[in-house]
Amino acid sequence: MSLLRRAGRARRSGAGAAAVAAAFRRGGVASALMSVSPESARRQSTFWAGSRLYADLIRQLPVDSFSRRGGVQKPIDPPQWYRTPMAGVRWSSWVDMAIMSLLYRGNLVGYCDMDQRTLYPGSIALLDPDRVTRKGADWSYNGKPLDPSRVWWTPWALDPADPMWGISPLQVAARSLGVADAARAYVESFFKAGGHPTLEVIYDDPDFGDDDAAKAKSRVMDVMSGDREPWVHGAGITTKVWQLSPVDAAFLEVANATDVDVCRFLGIRSPEMVGVAQQGSSITYANLEQRMSALLQFTLGPVIRLLEEAMSDPLVSPASQFMKFNVGLFLRGDAMTQAKIEDMRVRNGTQSRDDVRALHDENPIPDGTGGEYLWPPGATTLPDAPTPDPLKEGGNAA
């Protein structure tokens, strides 16, 4: 849009900006776009990036299975359902689905296919929580009853007012997401329809009339249509590009403000991890290891713990067995630092040489000595040095 006026007779009107501001105060612009669903949330870049941060990182982690008897913990083979968690779905994709279900629906619901030999699941089919209904101890899916003894349920968070069903970050963040959608819709309409003219053409001619202005405007619009044709005009013409009004500029900042809010709802303590900049933020990390340690402690840790408890539930695993994500992948530093740490752990007897080799996908030491642990710490497992032969060493035999 362009505007032509006579020099020295400019007319300014704030009616448009005032009307928009009044609409914002009444909530009229936002209220029309406040309906937020899991599908619409995926179009909100920050919520999508935050959910992918959880899913993409946690699905990379290896999972270890252990048994604990008499205070002694030892590694064991993973349960059957870990190897084939769901028909046609690999483990990493299954974990991805589980995390997305928790974040977007607030509940993780699985239906166990029990192995009659072990009485534990051979697989766990994840169900769409939107189609699951719970009334006390009774469960149904798409209106069909489910066997309660085979339902595996984990909530993201529970409200004391309704402890029978979980709530999701999406439910809590719905209002902020609605405001963000309204902000983006307004920005889009602003640049399409124009909150005010984007270009002002000023003719320095006191005899310039309305008919002349209409013809000149038509000519300007033809030039701006994108054909890149030259604009031929007389003297005394100046142009001025209008910037955003203060009201418009303030409202555009809403999008970034709600992005920070969404990160808080998702439990992401470092919004810059999903590309959200914070004004005045002074958080710094000395190295990658500290950054990943903070991410694990303050963001991923609670979700990992939630999944570990679910995967070790008595419904899917014997009471003496449990599963844990190996978070060591996130705590590795640079190559030199990692080598020093591994050396210290071998010398302290907390890892064997074969343990370290396994971390680098290397085979065990062939003679079997690589599985030995140094104890006491600092001791050596090297065989005793052979007694020297005095004749071979050039000495005299007694």
Backbone hydrogen bonds in HBPLUS format (Angstrom, degrees):
<---DONOR---> <-ACCEPTOR-->    atom                        ^
c    i                          cat <-CA-CA->   ^        H-A-AA   ^      H-
h    n   atom  resd res      DA  || num        DHA   H-A  angle D-A-AA Bond
n    s   type  num  typ     dist DA aas  dist angle  dist       angle   num
A0198-THR N   A0001-MET O   3.19 MM 197  5.72 143.0  2.34 127.3 134.5     1
A0003-LEU N   A0199-LEU O   2.73 MM 196  6.18 135.1  1.93 145.2 160.2     2
A0201-VAL N   A0003-LEU O   2.73 MM 198  6.07 159.1  1.77 157.2 164.6     3
A0005-ARG N   A0201-VAL O   3.38 MM 196  6.87 148.5  2.49 154.2 160.8     4
A0009-ARG N   A0006-ARG O   3.17 MM   3  5.50 160.7  2.21 127.2 128.1     5
A0007-ALA N   A0203-TYR O   3.43 MM 196  6.17 155.3  2.49 146.5 142.2     6
A0018-ALA N   A0014-GLY O   2.92 MM   4  6.01 161.9  1.95 155.3 161.1     7
A0019-ALA N   A0015-ALA O   2.92 MM   4  6.05 154.3  1.99 145.9 152.5     8
A0020-VAL N   A0016-GLY O   3.06 MM   4  6.33 158.5  2.10 149.5 155.0     9
A0021-ALA N   A0017-ALA O   2.89 MM   4  6.11 163.3  1.92 151.1 155.9    10
A0022-ALA N   A0018-ALA O   2.89 MM   4  6.09 156.5  1.95 146.5 152.9    11
A0023-ALA N   A0019-ALA O   2.95 MM   4  6.20 150.4  2.04 142.7 150.9    12
A0024-PHE N   A0020-VAL O   2.97 MM   4  6.32 149.2  2.06 149.0 157.3    13
A0025-ARG N   A0021-ALA O   2.99 MM   4  6.32 157.6  2.04 149.1 155.0    14
A0026-ARG N   A0022-ALA O   2.96 MM   4  6.24 150.7  2.05 147.0 154.9    15
A0027-GLY N   A0023-ALA O   3.04 MM   4  6.11 119.4  2.42 133.4 148.5    16
A0028-GLY N   A0023-ALA O   3.02 MM   5  5.29 134.1  2.23 157.5 158.0    17
A0027-GLY N   A0024-PHE O   3.03 MM   3  4.98 140.3  2.19  95.8 108.0    18
A0031-SER N   A0027-GLY O   2.75 MM   4  5.57 157.4  1.80 149.4 157.2    19
A0033-LEU N   A0030-ALA O   2.84 MM   3  5.37 154.7  1.90 116.4 125.0    20
A0041-ALA N   A0037-SER O   2.81 MM   4  6.00 152.6  1.88 157.2 166.1    21
A0043-ARG N   A0040-SER O   3.01 MM   3  5.34 145.7  2.13 104.8 115.0    22
A0044-GLN N   A0041-ALA O   2.91 MM   3  5.07 153.5  1.98 104.5 113.3    23
A0048-TRP N   A0044-GLN O   3.04 MM   4  6.23 167.2  2.06 162.7 166.8    24
A0049-ALA N   A0045-SER O   2.80 MM   4  5.91 161.9  1.84 148.4 154.0    25
A0050-GLY N   A0046-THR O   2.85 MM   4  5.97 157.5  1.90 147.8 154.1    26
A0051-SER N   A0047-PHE O   3.00 MM   4  6.17 162.6  2.03 148.7 152.8    27
A0052-ARG N   A0048-TRP O   2.94 MM   4  6.13 155.9  2.00 149.6 156.7    28
A0053-LEU N   A0049-ALA O   2.90 MM   4  6.08 138.4  2.07 140.1 151.4    29
A0054-TYR N   A0050-GLY O   3.32 MM   4  6.68 157.8  2.37 148.8 151.5    30
A0055-ALA N   A0051-SER O   3.06 MM   4  6.31 177.9  2.06 152.8 153.3    31
A0056-ASP N   A0052-ARG O   2.76 MM   4  5.54 163.6  1.78 145.0 150.8    32
A0057-LEU N   A0053-LEU O   3.30 MM   4  6.10 152.7  2.38 136.0 142.4    33
A0058-ILE N   A0054-TYR O   3.02 MM   4  6.02 169.0  2.04 156.8 160.2    34
A0059-ARG N   A0055-ALA O   3.08 MM   4  5.90 158.8  2.12 145.6 151.4    35
A0060-GLN N   A0057-LEU O   3.21 MM   3  5.51 149.1  2.31 104.4 113.3    36
A0061-LEU N   A0058-ILE O   3.11 MM   3  5.49 150.2  2.20 110.3 118.3    37
A0326-ASN N   A0062-PRO O   2.81 MM 264  5.52 172.5  1.82 161.9 161.9    38
A0064-ASP N   A0324-LYS O   2.81 MM 260  5.39 167.3  1.83 165.5 164.6    39
A0324-LYS N   A0064-ASP O   2.88 MM 260  5.39 159.7  1.92 156.6 163.3    40
A0076-ILE N   A0065-SER O   2.96 MM  11  5.53 161.0  2.00 131.4 133.2    41
A0066-PHE N   A0322-PHE O   2.91 MM 256  5.53 164.2  1.94 165.6 169.1    42
A0322-PHE N   A0066-PHE O   2.99 MM 256  5.53 155.5  2.05 148.0 152.9    43
A0067-SER N   A0074-LYS O   2.96 MM   7  5.62 154.3  2.02 156.8 164.4    44
A0074-LYS N   A0067-SER O   3.02 MM   7  5.62 156.6  2.08 155.1 162.6    45
A0068-ARG N   A0320-SER O   2.85 MM 252  5.47 152.2  1.93 155.2 164.5    46
A0069-ARG N   A0072-VAL O   3.02 MM   3  5.38 153.7  2.09 150.8 150.6    47
A0072-VAL N   A0069-ARG O   2.99 MM   3  5.38 163.4  2.01 114.9 119.5    48
A0082-TYR N   A0079-PRO O   3.14 MM   3  5.53 143.4  2.28 106.8 116.9    49
A0083-ARG N   A0080-GLN O   3.08 MM   3  5.48 128.8  2.35 106.8 118.8    50
A0084-THR N   A0080-GLN O   3.33 MM   4  6.73 153.3  2.41 150.1 157.4    51
A0124-ILE N   A0085-PRO O   2.70 MM  39  5.53 160.3  1.74 148.1 152.0    52
A0089-VAL N   A0086-MET O   2.98 MM   3  5.31 162.3  2.01 139.6 136.0    53
A0094-TRP N   A0090-ARG O   2.89 MM   4  6.11 148.8  1.98 149.8 160.0    54
A0094-TRP N   A0091-TRP O   3.06 MM   3  4.94 115.5  2.49  92.8 109.1    55
A0095-VAL N   A0091-TRP O   2.92 MM   4  6.22 158.6  1.96 158.9 163.3    56
A0096-ASP N   A0092-SER O   3.03 MM   4  6.22 154.4  2.10 139.8 147.4    57
A0097-MET N   A0093-SER O   2.93 MM   4  6.19 160.2  1.97 148.6 152.8    58
A0098-ALA N   A0094-TRP O   2.95 MM   4  6.21 153.3  2.02 145.8 153.5    59
A0099-ILE N   A0095-VAL O   2.99 MM   4  6.24 162.7  2.02 155.9 158.8    60
A0100-MET N   A0096-ASP O   3.04 MM   4  6.25 167.3  2.06 154.5 158.2    61
A0101-SER N   A0097-MET O   2.95 MM   4  6.04 150.9  2.04 144.6 152.5    62
A0102-LEU N   A0098-ALA O   3.11 MM   4  6.37 151.8  2.20 144.0 150.9    63
A0103-LEU N   A0099-ILE O   2.96 MM   4  6.21 163.7  1.99 155.1 159.2    64
A0104-TYR N   A0100-MET O   2.94 MM   4  5.87 165.3  1.97 147.9 152.2    65
A0105-ARG N   A0101-SER O   2.89 MM   4  5.28 145.9  2.00 129.4 139.8    66
A0106-GLY N   A0102-LEU O   2.88 MM   4  4.32 129.5  2.14 106.4 118.2    67
A0156-TRP N   A0106-GLY O   2.87 MM  50  4.94 165.2  1.89 134.0 132.5    68
A0108-LEU N   A0154-THR O   2.76 MM  46  5.04 151.7  1.84 149.3 158.8    69
A0154-THR N   A0108-LEU O   2.88 MM  46  5.04 147.9  1.99 142.2 151.6    70
A0127-LEU N   A0109-VAL O   2.81 MM  18  5.57 173.3  1.81 159.2 160.6    71
A0110-GLY N   A0152-TRP O   2.70 MM  42  4.83 159.8  1.74 147.4 154.0    72
A0152-TRP N   A0110-GLY O   2.79 MM  42  4.83 175.5  1.79 147.2 147.9    73
A0111-TYR N   A0125-ALA O   2.81 MM  14  5.23 152.2  1.89 140.6 149.3    74
A0125-ALA N   A0111-TYR O   3.11 MM  14  5.23 156.4  2.17 144.4 137.1    75
A0112-CYS N   A0150-ARG O   2.85 MM  38  5.04 173.5  1.86 150.2 151.6    76
A0113-ASP N   A0123-SER O   3.01 MM  10  5.44 173.8  2.01 154.1 155.3    77
A0122-GLY N   A0113-ASP O   2.75 MM   9  5.73 173.9  1.75 160.5 159.5    78
A0115-ASP N   A0120-TYR O   2.89 MM   5  5.60 166.7  1.90 137.7 141.8    79
A0119-LEU N   A0115-ASP O   2.63 MM   4  5.25 146.1  1.74 158.1 168.0    80
A0131-ARG N   A0128-ASP O   2.92 MM   3  5.64 158.5  1.97 123.5 129.9    81
A0132-VAL N   A0129-PRO O   3.11 MM   3  4.97 160.3  2.15 102.1 108.2    82
A0142-ASN N   A0131-ARG O   3.00 MM  11  5.38 165.1  2.02 150.0 152.0    83
A0133-THR N   A0140-SER O   2.94 MM   7  5.23 162.7  1.97 146.3 150.0    84
A0140-SER N   A0133-THR O   2.96 MM   7  5.23 142.2  2.11 149.8 156.1    85
A0135-LYS N   A0138-ASP O   2.94 MM   3  5.22 164.4  1.96 151.4 156.6    86
A0138-ASP N   A0135-LYS O   3.08 MM   3  5.22 160.7  2.12 126.1 125.0    87
A0146-LEU N   A0139-TRP O   2.86 MM   7  5.33 157.7  1.90 140.7 135.7    88
A0141-TYR N   A0144-LYS O   2.78 MM   3  5.21 156.7  1.83 147.1 149.3    89
A0144-LYS N   A0141-TYR O   2.99 MM   3  5.21 165.0  2.01 114.3 116.3    90
A0150-ARG N   A0147-ASP O   2.92 MM   3  5.60 166.1  1.94 125.3 129.8    91
A0151-VAL N   A0148-PRO O   3.30 MM   3  5.23 164.6  2.33 102.7 107.3    92
A0167-ILE N   A0157-ALA O   2.86 MM  10  5.52 156.4  1.91 149.5 157.2    93
A0162-ASP N   A0159-ASP O   2.74 MM   3  5.33 152.2  1.81 122.1 130.7    94
A0165-TRP N   A0162-ASP O   3.48 MM   3  6.27 172.5  2.48 122.3 122.5    95
A0171-GLN N   A0168-SER O   3.11 MM   3  5.34 124.4  2.43 101.6 114.1    96
A0172-VAL N   A0168-SER O   3.38 MM   4  6.78 159.3  2.42 149.6 154.1    97
A0173-ALA N   A0169-PRO O   2.82 MM   4  5.94 152.6  1.89 148.6 157.1    98
A0174-ALA N   A0171-GLN O   3.46 MM   3  5.26 162.7  2.49  96.9 101.6    99
A0177-LEU N   A0173-ALA O   2.89 MM   4  6.10 161.0  1.93 162.2 168.6   100
A0178-GLY N   A0174-ALA O   2.84 MM   4  6.02 147.9  1.94 145.4 154.6   101
A0179-VAL N   A0175-ARG O   2.96 MM   4  6.28 154.5  2.02 149.6 155.8   102
A0180-ALA N   A0176-SER O   2.91 MM   4  6.16 155.2  1.97 145.1 152.4   103
A0181-ASP N   A0177-LEU O   2.86 MM   4  6.10 155.4  1.92 146.5 152.9   104
A0182-ALA N   A0178-GLY O   2.92 MM   4  6.16 152.8  1.99 142.5 150.4   105
A0183-ALA N   A0179-VAL O   2.84 MM   4  6.12 153.7  1.91 148.8 156.0   106
A0184-ARG N   A0180-ALA O   2.96 MM   4  6.21 161.9  1.99 150.8 155.1   107
A0185-ALA N   A0181-ASP O   2.83 MM   4  6.01 154.8  1.90 147.0 154.7   108
A0186-TYR N   A0182-ALA O   2.87 MM   4  6.04 153.6  1.94 145.6 152.9   109
A0187-VAL N   A0183-ALA O   2.89 MM   4  6.17 159.5  1.93 148.1 153.9   110
A0188-GLU N   A0184-ARG O   2.91 MM   4  6.12 161.0  1.95 146.6 151.7   111
A0189-SER N   A0185-ALA O   2.92 MM   4  6.16 161.5  1.95 147.4 152.4   112
A0190-PHE N   A0186-TYR O   2.70 MM   4  5.86 145.3  1.82 147.3 158.2   113
A0191-PHE N   A0187-VAL O   3.09 MM   4  6.38 159.9  2.13 152.2 154.7   114
A0192-LYS N   A0188-GLU O   3.01 MM   4  6.19 135.3  2.22 139.3 152.3   115
A0193-ALA N   A0189-SER O   2.68 MM   4  5.53 163.0  1.71 145.8 151.3   116
A0194-GLY N   A0190-PHE O   2.67 MM   4  4.62 125.9  1.96 114.3 131.6   117
A0242-TRP N   A0198-THR O   3.18 MM  44  5.08 153.0  2.26 112.6 120.3   118
A0200-GLU N   A0240-LYS O   2.77 MM  40  4.96 151.2  1.85 145.5 154.8   119
A0240-LYS N   A0200-GLU O   2.75 MM  40  4.96 140.4  1.90 144.7 154.9   120
A0202-ILE N   A0238-THR O   2.74 MM  36  5.20 173.3  1.74 163.8 165.8   121
A0238-THR N   A0202-ILE O   3.01 MM  36  5.20 159.6  2.05 146.3 153.0   122
A0204-ASP N   A0236-GLY O   2.85 MM  32  5.06 163.4  1.87 154.8 159.6   123
A0208-PHE N   A0205-ASP O   3.11 MM   3  5.40 160.0  2.15 118.9 119.8   124
A0213-ALA N   A0209-GLY O   2.92 MM   4  6.23 150.2  2.01 144.8 154.0   125
A0214-ALA N   A0210-ASP O   2.91 MM   4  6.20 154.8  1.97 151.2 157.1   126
A0215-LYS N   A0211-ASP O   3.08 MM   4  6.34 161.4  2.11 149.1 153.5   127
A0216-ALA N   A0212-ASP O   2.89 MM   4  6.08 161.5  1.92 150.0 155.7   128
A0217-LYS N   A0213-ALA O   2.81 MM   4  5.94 157.1  1.86 147.7 154.3   129
A0218-SER N   A0214-ALA O   3.03 MM   4  6.22 158.4  2.08 144.2 149.7   130
A0219-ARG N   A0215-LYS O   3.04 MM   4  6.31 152.2  2.12 144.4 152.0   131
A0220-VAL N   A0216-ALA O   2.87 MM   4  6.18 156.8  1.92 150.6 156.9   132
A0221-MET N   A0217-LYS O   2.88 MM   4  6.13 162.8  1.91 155.1 159.3   133
A0222-ASP N   A0218-SER O   3.03 MM   4  6.23 148.2  2.13 141.7 150.0   134
A0223-VAL N   A0219-ARG O   3.09 MM   4  6.38 155.8  2.15 147.0 153.0   135
A0224-MET N   A0220-VAL O   2.97 MM   4  6.24 148.9  2.07 148.3 157.3   136
A0225-SER N   A0222-ASP O   3.30 MM   3  5.27 163.0  2.33 103.1 107.3   137
A0249-ALA N   A0245-SER O   2.87 MM   4  6.09 167.5  1.88 162.5 166.2   138
A0250-ALA N   A0246-PRO O   2.92 MM   4  6.01 157.5  1.98 146.0 151.9   139
A0251-PHE N   A0247-VAL O   3.04 MM   4  6.26 156.1  2.10 147.3 153.6   140
A0252-LEU N   A0248-ASP O   2.98 MM   4  6.24 148.3  2.08 149.1 157.9   141
A0253-GLU N   A0250-ALA O   3.18 MM   3  5.39 137.8  2.37  98.9 110.0   142
A0254-VAL N   A0251-PHE O   2.97 MM   3  5.30 153.4  2.04 107.8 116.4   143
A0257-ALA N   A0253-GLU O   3.06 MM   4  6.34 162.0  2.09 152.0 157.7   144
A0258-THR N   A0254-VAL O   2.82 MM   4  6.03 164.3  1.84 164.1 166.0   145
A0259-ASP N   A0255-ALA O   3.08 MM   4  6.26 141.3  2.24 137.2 148.0   146
A0260-VAL N   A0256-ASN O   3.19 MM   4  6.55 151.9  2.27 149.5 154.4   147
A0261-ASP N   A0257-ALA O   3.19 MM   4  6.53 155.0  2.26 142.4 149.5   148
A0262-VAL N   A0258-THR O   2.85 MM   4  6.08 159.2  1.90 152.2 156.8   149
A0263-CYS N   A0259-ASP O   3.13 MM   4  6.42 153.2  2.20 144.3 150.9   150
A0264-ARG N   A0260-VAL O   3.13 MM   4  6.48 149.0  2.23 144.8 153.0   151
A0264-ARG N   A0261-ASP O   3.02 MM   3  5.09 117.6  2.42  96.0 111.6   152
A0265-PHE N   A0261-ASP O   2.98 MM   4  6.37 157.2  2.03 153.7 159.9   153
A0266-LEU N   A0262-VAL O   2.98 MM   4  6.22 149.5  2.07 147.8 156.1   154
A0268-ILE N   A0263-CYS O   2.83 MM   5  5.03 153.0  1.91 159.2 155.3   155
A0267-GLY N   A0264-ARG O   3.05 MM   3  5.04 150.4  2.14 100.3 109.6   156
A0273-MET N   A0270-SER O   2.93 MM   3  5.83 168.4  1.94 130.0 133.8   157
A0274-VAL N   A0271-PRO O   2.95 MM   3  5.67 160.3  1.99 120.7 126.2   158
A0276-VAL N   A0271-PRO O   3.11 MM   5  5.13 163.1  2.14 129.5 126.6   159
A0275-GLY N   A0272-GLU O   3.13 MM   3  4.72 164.8  2.15 101.2 101.7   160
A0281-SER N   A0278-GLN O   3.41 MM   3  5.50 165.6  2.44 118.6 117.6   161
A0291-ARG N   A0287-ASN O   3.18 MM   4  6.48 157.3  2.23 148.3 155.1   162
A0292-MET N   A0288-LEU O   2.91 MM   4  6.12 165.7  1.93 157.7 160.4   163
A0293-SER N   A0289-GLU O   2.88 MM   4  6.00 149.2  1.97 142.9 152.4   164
A0294-ALA N   A0290-GLN O   2.97 MM   4  6.15 157.6  2.02 146.8 151.3   165
A0295-LEU N   A0291-ARG O   3.03 MM   4  6.28 155.7  2.09 145.1 152.2   166
A0296-LEU N   A0292-MET O   2.90 MM   4  6.07 155.9  1.96 146.3 152.4   167
A0297-GLN N   A0293-SER O   2.92 MM   4  6.07 160.6  1.96 148.1 153.6   168
A0298-PHE N   A0294-ALA O   2.97 MM   4  5.90 170.8  1.98 151.5 154.2   169
A0299-THR N   A0295-LEU O   3.01 MM   4  5.30 143.8  2.14 131.2 139.4   170
A0300-LEU N   A0295-LEU O   3.00 MM   5  6.33 162.5  2.04 153.1 158.2   171
A0301-GLY N   A0296-LEU O   2.68 MM   5  5.16 132.8  1.90 140.8 150.8   172
A0304-ILE N   A0300-LEU O   2.89 MM   4  6.07 163.8  1.92 164.5 170.0   173
A0305-ARG N   A0301-GLY O   2.92 MM   4  6.12 161.9  1.96 157.1 162.0   174
A0306-LEU N   A0302-PRO O   3.03 MM   4  6.20 152.0  2.11 138.9 146.4   175
A0307-LEU N   A0303-VAL O   3.01 MM   4  6.31 159.0  2.05 151.4 155.9   176
A0308-GLU N   A0304-ILE O   2.90 MM   4  6.14 156.1  1.96 150.6 157.8   177
A0309-GLU N   A0305-ARG O   3.01 MM   4  6.22 161.8  2.04 151.7 155.5   178
A0310-ALA N   A0306-LEU O   3.12 MM   4  6.34 153.4  2.19 141.4 149.0   179
A0311-MET N   A0307-LEU O   2.86 MM   4  6.08 158.7  1.91 152.4 157.8   180
A0312-SER N   A0308-GLU O   3.04 MM   4  6.13 125.4  2.35 138.9 152.1   181
A0312-SER N   A0309-GLU O   3.32 MM   3  5.14 140.2  2.49  91.6 102.6   182
A0313-ASP N   A0310-ALA O   3.26 MM   3  5.20 164.2  2.29 105.8 107.4   183
A0316-VAL N   A0313-ASP O   2.93 MM   3  5.67 143.9  2.06 123.3 131.4   184
A0317-SER N   A0313-ASP O   3.02 MM   4  6.01 126.7  2.31 148.8 161.7   185
A0321-GLN N   A0318-PRO O   2.98 MM   3  5.41 165.4  2.00 118.1 122.6   186
A0330-PHE N   A0327-VAL O   2.96 MM   3  5.65 144.4  2.09 118.9 126.8   187
A0331-LEU N   A0328-GLY O   3.05 MM   3  5.09 141.3  2.20  99.7 111.2   188
A0338-GLN N   A0334-ASP O   2.90 MM   4  6.08 165.6  1.92 162.6 167.3   189
A0339-ALA N   A0335-ALA O   2.99 MM   4  6.14 153.4  2.06 143.7 150.7   190
A0340-LYS N   A0336-MET O   3.10 MM   4  6.37 155.6  2.16 148.3 154.2   191
A0341-ILE N   A0337-THR O   3.01 MM   4  6.28 156.3  2.07 149.7 156.2   192
A0342-GLU N   A0338-GLN O   2.97 MM   4  6.18 163.1  2.00 151.5 155.7   193
A0343-ASP N   A0339-ALA O   2.99 MM   4  6.14 154.8  2.05 144.3 151.4   194
A0344-MET N   A0340-LYS O   2.98 MM   4  6.21 157.1  2.04 146.6 152.3   195
A0345-ARG N   A0341-ILE O   2.97 MM   4  6.24 156.6  2.03 150.6 156.8   196
A0346-VAL N   A0342-GLU O   3.02 MM   4  6.23 154.2  2.09 147.9 154.2   197
A0347-ARG N   A0343-ASP O   3.03 MM   4  6.23 164.5  2.05 150.1 154.4   198
A0348-ASN N   A0344-MET O   2.87 MM   4  6.00 140.9  2.03 142.8 153.8   199
A0350-THR N   A0345-ARG O   3.01 MM   5  5.25 139.3  2.18 156.6 160.0   200
A0351-GLN N   A0345-ARG O   3.27 MM   6  5.48 138.6  2.45 124.3 118.4   201
A0349-GLY N   A0346-VAL O   3.21 MM   3  5.24 157.2  2.26 101.3 108.1   202
A0378-GLY N   A0347-ARG O   2.77 MM  31  5.09 143.2  1.90 162.6 162.6   203
A0355-ASP N   A0352-SER O   3.13 MM   3  5.05 121.0  2.49  91.0 105.7   204
A0356-VAL N   A0352-SER O   3.20 MM   4  6.59 154.8  2.27 147.3 152.4   205
A0357-ARG N   A0353-ARG O   2.97 MM   4  6.23 157.0  2.02 144.4 151.3   206
A0354-ASP N   A0370-GLY O   2.88 MM  16  4.87 155.9  1.94 133.8 126.8   207
A0358-ALA N   A0354-ASP O   2.88 MM   4  6.05 149.5  1.97 145.2 152.7   208
A0359-LEU N   A0355-ASP O   3.31 MM   4  6.64 141.6  2.47 138.6 147.6   209
A0359-LEU N   A0356-VAL O   3.11 MM   3  5.24 127.2  2.40  98.1 111.4   210
A0360-HIS N   A0357-ARG O   3.04 MM   3  5.30 139.9  2.21 102.5 113.8   211
A0362-GLU N   A0357-ARG O   2.87 MM   5  4.97 160.6  1.91 142.2 142.5   212
A0361-ASP N   A0358-ALA O   3.07 MM   3  4.87 162.7  2.10 108.2 107.9   213
A0368-GLY N   A0365-ILE O   3.10 MM   3  5.82 167.2  2.12 128.3 131.8   214
A0372-GLU N   A0369-THR O   3.23 MM   3  5.65 169.5  2.24 115.4 118.1   215
A0379-ALA N   A0376-PRO O   2.96 MM   3  5.70 152.5  2.04 147.7 149.9   216
A0392-LYS N   A0389-ASP O   3.05 MM   3  5.38 119.0  2.43 106.4 120.6   217
A0393-GLU N   A0389-ASP O   2.97 MM   4  6.19 141.1  2.12 149.7 161.9   218
A0395-GLY N   A0390-PRO O   2.64 MM   5  4.80 142.2  1.78 163.1 160.4   219
A0394-GLY N   A0391-LEU O   3.32 MM   3  5.27 158.7  2.37  96.6 102.7   220
